[in-house]
Amino acid sequence: MRRSVALALVILLPLLAAAEDAAAEYQKRAKKLEQEEGTGAANLARHCESTKMWKEAVVELTRAAEVFPDSRDLQERLEKAQQRADTVVSRPTETEKAQYQAGQAALRSALAKKWKDLAAWAKGRGLEDESFEAAARAADFGETKAASSDPKQQAVDWLNLVRRKLKVGAVTLSPKLSADAQKHCDYLVLNKIPSSASGDQVHGEDPNLPGYTPEGARSGMSSDIGRMEPLGSMKGMIGTFYHRIPLLHPDLKEVGIGFAKSGDAGRWGGGWCAIDYSGVGDRQEKAPRVVAYPSPGQKGVPRGFDGENPDPRPAGTDVVGYPVTLTWFDGEEVRGVEMEVRAAGVLVPGYVSSQEKPARADFPNDNTACFMAEGPLAASTLHKVVVRATVKGEPFEMTWEFTTGTRMSEEGWR
């Protein structure tokens, strides 16, 4: 018996080591492709900047900054492009537009092929999850011929970058849901609903007020609502605890986005933006059902969080740490949650909430464990998260890491 066990170990251990080596090599190759995308986007942005195609420059610089979040040069260029896009009317020549479109097409075609090749490489080494991820990336590049200059599509594209890192499927922008969301935004502007209004006033509609529609009323109750333009609002929602959860649902297939400018948007500027997340489809069996955010391995994570409505922060607190969440999307019974975060190996003091012990007595945690540090997270630091619980009566433990950037937070929530 001992000889049989020893022989099995002799055979098994090299196989396990080979699998670990293959997984590490996959991550190395995937990172290289992500950097190639970021570099390509930054180069396309140079063309857009030189030809004063500022909206297109914002698109490309946003993509590049997601890959290289700590690049000061990219952040400064993005801020400049955003300012110019709001104030300057671009008039590129047909040749300049054609050059940009050709550059986009070439980059996306090359990346689609390389991700497809990586998917085949991973499958040949038994890395099924990695192969699925790479194939999805290839499909994204193959199906999306060019980055959109439409603000609503830009917001969806950014959300899909987030979802891709989580290995949940991409979503599409639904014309029907967007039309409904637009009706709700128009209602908010028409009735001059202020930023200080209650959640019920912002999400609901009064049938006795002008601009009321059944479609807008429904959408308002199924939307995250922000005060920035679509991309800023989308980033703001992902930067919160409560509002990020529906946008990260593995079965979400479609979203709708409405936006209406108003004159009282305060420090956020813009107007009212509704992101309708009611487009949940069939169960995605290959997608993870327990979703962590920030995502495993994510870099450039914002450091702080100054609240949302409802506000999950303990009463009397100011800026806390960026919310770290783990959500069980199948409604499992989750008990006895323990959650800790370490920054460079040092335990971070903070606030832990769960479905059993929610952050607010009047609002559920949506089957989510959440950690918020007592103050902003340390900048440019590796953070390790450990969550332990009992799930459906069985012990559960999950560990992952992310690295903060230098930014304090994203804004735009409601």
C-alpha positions as CSV (number, residue, x, y, z in Angstrom):
1,M,0.0,0.0,0.0
2,R,2.8,2.4,1.0
3,R,4.6,1.7,-2.3
4,S,1.4,2.4,-4.3
5,V,0.9,5.7,-2.5
6,A,4.5,6.7,-3.0
7,L,4.2,5.8,-6.7
8,A,1.1,7.8,-7.0
9,L,2.8,10.8,-5.5
10,V,5.8,10.4,-7.8
11,I,3.4,10.6,-10.7
12,L,1.1,13.3,-9.3
13,L,3.6,15.9,-8.0
14,P,5.2,16.6,-11.3
15,L,1.8,17.0,-12.9
16,L,0.7,19.5,-10.3
17,A,4.0,21.4,-10.7
18,A,3.5,21.5,-14.4
19,A,0.0,22.8,-14.0
20,E,1.2,25.6,-11.7
21,D,3.9,26.5,-14.1
22,A,1.4,26.6,-17.0
23,A,-1.0,28.8,-15.0
24,A,1.9,31.2,-14.1
25,E,3.0,31.3,-17.8
26,Y,-0.6,32.1,-18.8
27,Q,-0.7,35.0,-16.5
28,K,2.6,36.3,-17.8
29,R,1.3,36.0,-21.4
30,A,-2.0,37.6,-20.6
31,K,-0.4,40.5,-18.9
32,K,1.8,41.1,-21.9
33,L,-1.2,41.3,-24.1
34,E,-2.9,43.7,-21.8
35,Q,0.1,45.9,-21.9
36,E,0.2,45.7,-25.7
37,E,-3.4,46.9,-25.7
38,G,-2.6,49.8,-23.3
39,T,0.5,50.8,-25.4
40,G,-1.5,50.6,-28.6
41,A,-4.3,52.8,-27.2
42,A,-1.8,55.4,-25.9
43,N,-0.2,55.5,-29.4
44,L,-3.7,56.0,-31.0
45,A,-4.3,58.8,-28.6
46,R,-1.2,60.6,-29.8
47,H,-2.7,60.7,-33.3
48,C,-6.0,61.9,-31.9
49,E,-4.3,64.6,-29.8
50,S,-2.3,65.9,-32.8
51,T,-5.4,66.1,-35.0
52,K,-7.5,67.6,-32.2
53,M,-9.9,64.6,-32.1
54,W,-10.5,65.1,-28.4
55,K,-13.4,62.8,-27.8
56,E,-11.6,59.9,-29.5
57,A,-8.5,60.8,-27.4
58,V,-10.5,60.4,-24.2
59,V,-11.6,57.0,-25.4
60,E,-8.1,55.8,-26.1
61,L,-6.5,57.4,-23.0
62,T,-9.1,55.9,-20.8
63,R,-8.2,52.4,-22.1
64,A,-4.5,53.1,-21.7
65,A,-5.0,54.4,-18.1
66,E,-6.8,51.3,-17.1
67,V,-3.8,49.2,-18.1
68,F,-1.3,51.7,-16.6
69,P,-3.2,53.3,-13.7
70,D,-0.1,54.8,-12.1
71,S,1.1,56.6,-15.2
72,R,1.1,60.3,-14.4
73,D,1.6,61.2,-18.0
74,L,-1.5,59.3,-19.1
75,Q,-3.6,60.8,-16.3
76,E,-2.5,64.3,-17.2
77,R,-3.1,63.7,-20.9
78,L,-6.6,62.3,-20.1
79,E,-7.5,65.3,-18.0
80,K,-6.5,67.6,-20.8
81,A,-8.4,65.6,-23.4
82,Q,-11.5,65.6,-21.2
83,Q,-11.3,69.4,-20.8
84,R,-10.8,69.9,-24.6
85,A,-13.6,67.4,-25.4
86,D,-16.1,69.5,-23.4
87,T,-15.1,72.9,-24.9
88,V,-13.6,72.4,-28.4
89,V,-15.4,71.3,-31.5
90,S,-13.2,68.8,-33.4
91,R,-13.1,69.1,-37.2
92,P,-10.7,66.3,-38.4
93,T,-10.2,65.7,-42.1
94,E,-11.5,62.5,-43.7
95,T,-7.9,61.3,-44.0
96,E,-7.2,61.9,-40.3
97,K,-10.4,60.0,-39.4
98,A,-9.6,57.2,-41.7
99,Q,-6.1,56.9,-40.3
100,Y,-7.5,56.6,-36.8
101,Q,-10.0,54.0,-37.8
102,A,-7.4,52.0,-39.6
103,G,-5.1,52.1,-36.6
104,Q,-8.0,50.9,-34.3
105,A,-8.9,48.1,-36.6
106,A,-5.3,46.9,-36.9
107,L,-4.8,46.9,-33.2
108,R,-8.0,45.1,-32.4
109,S,-7.5,42.5,-35.2
110,A,-4.0,41.7,-33.9
111,L,-5.1,41.4,-30.3
112,A,-8.1,39.2,-31.3
113,K,-5.7,36.8,-33.0
114,K,-3.3,36.8,-30.1
115,W,-6.0,36.1,-27.5
116,K,-7.4,33.4,-29.6
117,D,-3.9,31.8,-29.9
118,L,-3.5,32.1,-26.1
119,A,-6.9,30.4,-25.6
120,A,-5.8,27.4,-27.7
121,W,-2.5,27.3,-25.8
122,A,-4.3,27.3,-22.4
123,K,-6.8,24.6,-23.5
124,G,-3.9,22.4,-24.7
125,R,-2.5,22.5,-21.2
126,G,-5.8,21.8,-19.4
127,L,-6.3,25.3,-18.2
128,E,-10.1,25.4,-18.9
129,D,-10.9,28.6,-16.9
130,E,-8.0,30.5,-18.5
131,S,-8.9,29.2,-21.9
132,F,-12.5,30.5,-21.4
133,E,-11.2,33.9,-20.3
134,A,-8.8,34.2,-23.3
135,A,-11.5,33.2,-25.7
136,A,-13.8,35.8,-24.3
137,R,-11.1,38.4,-24.7
138,A,-10.6,37.4,-28.3
139,A,-14.4,37.6,-29.0
140,D,-14.5,41.1,-27.5
141,F,-11.8,42.3,-29.8
142,G,-13.2,40.5,-32.8
143,E,-16.8,41.7,-32.3
144,T,-16.0,45.3,-31.4
145,K,-14.4,46.8,-34.5
146,A,-13.7,50.2,-33.0
147,A,-14.0,51.9,-29.7
148,S,-17.1,54.0,-29.5
149,S,-17.2,57.8,-29.1
150,D,-20.7,57.5,-27.8
151,P,-20.6,58.4,-24.0
152,K,-23.1,55.7,-23.1
153,Q,-21.2,53.0,-25.0
154,Q,-17.9,54.2,-23.4
155,A,-19.4,53.6,-20.0
156,V,-20.5,50.1,-21.0
157,D,-17.0,49.4,-22.5
158,W,-15.4,50.4,-19.2
159,L,-17.8,48.2,-17.2
160,N,-16.9,45.3,-19.5
161,L,-13.2,45.9,-18.7
162,V,-14.1,45.4,-15.0
163,R,-16.3,42.4,-15.7
164,R,-13.7,40.8,-17.9
165,K,-11.1,40.9,-15.0
166,L,-13.7,39.1,-12.9
167,K,-14.3,36.5,-15.6
168,V,-18.0,37.3,-15.8
169,G,-19.5,37.9,-19.2
170,A,-19.7,41.2,-21.1
171,V,-22.9,43.2,-21.2
172,T,-24.5,45.1,-24.1
173,L,-26.2,48.5,-24.2
174,S,-29.9,47.9,-24.6
175,P,-31.8,50.5,-26.6
176,K,-35.1,49.7,-24.8
177,L,-33.6,49.9,-21.3
178,S,-31.7,53.1,-22.3
179,A,-34.9,54.7,-23.6
180,D,-36.6,53.9,-20.3
181,A,-33.6,55.2,-18.3
182,Q,-33.7,58.4,-20.4
183,K,-37.3,59.0,-19.5
184,H,-36.4,58.8,-15.8
185,C,-33.5,61.2,-16.2
186,D,-35.7,63.7,-18.1
187,Y,-38.3,63.4,-15.3
188,L,-35.6,64.3,-12.7
189,V,-34.4,67.3,-14.6
190,L,-37.9,68.5,-15.5
191,N,-39.0,68.5,-11.9
192,K,-35.7,69.9,-10.6
193,I,-35.1,67.1,-8.2
194,P,-32.1,68.3,-6.1
195,S,-29.0,66.3,-5.2
196,S,-30.1,66.5,-1.5
197,A,-33.3,64.6,-2.3
198,S,-34.1,61.3,-0.6
199,G,-33.4,58.0,-2.4
200,D,-37.2,57.5,-2.9
201,Q,-37.4,60.9,-4.6
202,V,-34.4,60.2,-6.9
203,H,-35.4,56.6,-7.8
204,G,-39.2,57.0,-7.8
205,E,-41.6,59.0,-9.9
206,D,-44.7,60.8,-8.7
207,P,-47.6,60.2,-11.2
208,N,-48.9,63.7,-10.4
209,L,-45.7,65.4,-11.6
210,P,-44.9,66.4,-15.2
211,G,-42.8,63.9,-17.1
212,Y,-44.0,60.9,-15.3
213,T,-44.1,57.7,-17.3
214,P,-44.6,54.0,-16.3
215,E,-41.4,53.1,-18.2
216,G,-39.3,55.8,-16.4
217,A,-40.8,54.9,-13.0
218,R,-39.8,51.3,-13.5
219,S,-36.3,52.1,-14.7
220,G,-35.7,54.4,-11.8
221,M,-36.4,51.7,-9.3
222,S,-33.9,49.3,-11.2
223,S,-31.1,51.8,-11.7
224,D,-28.0,53.2,-10.1
225,I,-28.3,56.9,-10.4
226,G,-25.4,59.3,-10.5
227,R,-24.8,63.0,-11.1
228,M,-21.9,62.8,-13.6
229,E,-21.8,61.9,-17.3
230,P,-22.2,58.2,-18.1
231,L,-18.6,57.1,-17.8
232,G,-18.0,59.1,-14.6
233,S,-21.2,57.7,-13.1
234,M,-20.3,54.2,-14.0
235,K,-16.9,54.5,-12.4
236,G,-18.5,56.1,-9.4
237,M,-21.0,53.2,-8.9
238,I,-18.2,50.6,-9.1
239,G,-16.4,52.6,-6.4
240,T,-19.2,52.1,-3.9
241,F,-20.4,49.2,-1.8
242,Y,-24.1,48.8,-2.5
243,H,-24.3,50.2,-6.0
244,R,-21.5,48.0,-7.5
245,I,-23.3,44.8,-6.6
246,P,-25.9,44.6,-9.4
247,L,-23.4,45.7,-12.0
248,L,-21.1,42.8,-11.2
249,H,-23.9,40.2,-11.3
250,P,-22.6,37.2,-13.4
251,D,-26.0,36.8,-15.2
252,L,-26.3,40.5,-16.2
253,K,-26.6,40.6,-20.0
254,E,-27.9,44.1,-20.8
255,V,-27.8,47.6,-19.2
256,G,-29.6,50.8,-20.2
257,I,-28.1,54.2,-19.7
258,G,-29.9,57.6,-19.7
259,F,-28.4,61.0,-19.2
260,A,-29.9,64.5,-18.9
261,K,-28.0,67.7,-18.2
262,S,-29.2,69.9,-15.4
263,G,-28.1,73.1,-13.8
264,D,-27.8,71.9,-10.2
265,A,-25.4,69.0,-10.4
266,G,-23.2,70.6,-7.8
267,R,-19.5,69.6,-7.4
268,W,-20.1,66.6,-9.8
269,G,-21.2,68.6,-12.8
270,G,-23.2,67.1,-15.6
271,G,-26.7,66.2,-14.7
272,W,-28.6,63.0,-13.9
273,C,-27.4,59.6,-15.1
274,A,-29.4,56.4,-14.7
275,I,-27.8,53.0,-15.2
276,D,-30.6,50.4,-15.6
277,Y,-29.4,47.0,-14.5
278,S,-32.6,45.1,-14.9
279,G,-31.3,43.2,-18.0
280,V,-30.5,39.9,-16.1
281,G,-30.5,36.9,-18.4
282,D,-30.1,33.1,-18.0
283,R,-27.7,31.6,-15.5
284,Q,-24.1,31.7,-16.8
285,E,-22.8,28.3,-15.7
286,K,-19.1,29.1,-16.5
287,A,-19.1,32.4,-14.7
288,P,-18.0,32.5,-11.0
289,R,-20.9,32.7,-8.6
290,V,-18.9,34.3,-5.9
291,V,-17.4,37.6,-7.0
292,A,-14.7,39.6,-5.3
293,Y,-14.0,43.3,-5.9
294,P,-11.4,44.8,-6.2
295,S,-10.7,41.9,-8.5
296,P,-7.8,39.5,-7.8
297,G,-4.6,41.0,-9.1
298,Q,-6.1,44.4,-9.8
299,K,-3.7,47.3,-9.8
300,G,-4.3,51.0,-9.3
301,V,-7.2,50.5,-6.9
302,P,-8.5,53.8,-5.4
303,R,-7.7,54.3,-1.8
304,G,-10.8,55.9,-0.2
305,F,-14.6,56.1,-0.1
306,D,-16.6,59.1,1.1
307,G,-20.1,57.5,1.1
308,E,-23.1,56.7,-1.0
309,N,-26.9,56.8,-0.4
310,P,-27.8,54.8,1.6
311,D,-24.5,55.3,3.4
312,P,-22.8,52.1,4.8
313,R,-20.2,54.0,6.8
314,P,-20.5,54.0,10.6
315,A,-22.1,57.2,11.9
316,G,-19.6,60.0,12.4
317,T,-16.9,58.7,10.1
318,D,-15.4,60.7,7.3
319,V,-13.4,59.1,4.4
320,V,-12.9,55.4,4.9
321,G,-11.1,52.8,2.9
322,Y,-12.2,51.8,-0.6
323,P,-14.9,49.1,-0.1
324,V,-13.6,45.5,-0.5
325,T,-16.5,43.2,-1.2
326,L,-17.2,39.5,-1.7
327,T,-20.7,38.7,-3.0
328,W,-22.5,35.3,-3.2
329,F,-24.9,35.6,-6.1
330,D,-26.8,32.4,-5.7
331,G,-28.5,33.3,-2.4
332,E,-26.6,30.8,-0.3
333,E,-26.9,30.9,3.5
334,V,-23.7,32.6,4.6
335,R,-22.9,32.7,8.3
336,G,-20.1,33.6,10.6
337,V,-18.3,35.9,8.2
338,E,-14.7,36.8,9.2
339,M,-12.9,39.2,6.9
340,E,-9.4,40.7,7.2
341,V,-7.2,42.9,5.0
342,R,-3.4,43.2,5.4
343,A,-1.4,46.0,3.8
344,A,2.2,44.9,3.1
345,G,1.6,42.2,5.8
346,V,0.2,44.5,8.4
347,L,-3.4,44.1,9.6
348,V,-5.6,47.0,8.6
349,P,-8.2,48.1,11.2
350,G,-11.6,48.5,9.7
351,Y,-15.3,47.8,9.6
352,V,-16.7,44.4,8.5
353,S,-20.3,43.8,7.6
354,S,-22.2,40.8,6.2
355,Q,-25.8,39.6,5.6
356,E,-25.9,38.5,9.3
357,K,-24.5,41.8,10.5
358,P,-25.3,44.4,7.9
359,A,-23.6,47.8,7.6
360,R,-27.1,49.4,8.2
361,A,-29.9,48.0,10.2
362,D,-32.4,49.4,7.6
363,F,-30.7,48.1,4.5
364,P,-29.5,44.6,3.6
365,N,-26.0,43.6,2.6
366,D,-27.2,41.7,-0.5
367,N,-25.4,38.5,0.6
368,T,-22.1,40.5,0.5
369,A,-19.2,40.6,2.9
370,C,-17.7,44.1,3.0
371,F,-14.6,45.5,4.5
372,M,-13.9,49.3,4.8
373,A,-10.7,50.4,6.5
374,E,-11.0,53.1,9.2
375,G,-9.2,55.5,6.9
376,P,-7.9,55.6,3.3
377,L,-5.9,52.5,2.2
378,A,-2.1,53.0,1.9
379,A,-1.0,54.2,-1.5
380,S,0.8,51.9,-4.0
381,T,0.7,49.0,-1.6
382,L,-0.1,45.3,-2.0
383,H,-3.2,44.3,0.0
384,K,-4.1,40.7,0.9
385,V,-7.8,39.8,1.7
386,V,-8.9,36.7,3.5
387,V,-12.6,35.9,4.0
388,R,-13.8,33.0,6.1
389,A,-17.4,31.9,6.6
390,T,-19.8,29.0,6.7
391,V,-21.6,28.6,3.4
392,K,-24.5,26.2,3.2
393,G,-23.2,24.6,6.4
394,E,-19.7,24.0,4.9
395,P,-16.4,25.9,5.8
396,F,-15.5,28.5,3.2
397,E,-12.3,30.5,2.8
398,M,-11.1,32.7,-0.1
399,T,-7.9,34.8,-0.4
400,W,-6.9,37.3,-3.0
401,E,-4.7,40.3,-3.5
402,F,-4.9,43.7,-5.1
403,T,-2.6,46.8,-5.2
404,T,-3.7,50.3,-4.6
405,G,-2.7,53.3,-6.7
406,T,-2.4,56.9,-5.7
407,R,-6.0,58.2,-6.4
408,M,-8.2,58.7,-3.4
409,S,-11.6,57.7,-5.0
410,E,-14.0,57.7,-7.8
411,E,-17.0,60.0,-7.7
412,G,-20.4,60.1,-9.3
413,W,-22.5,57.8,-7.0
414,R,-26.1,58.2,-5.9
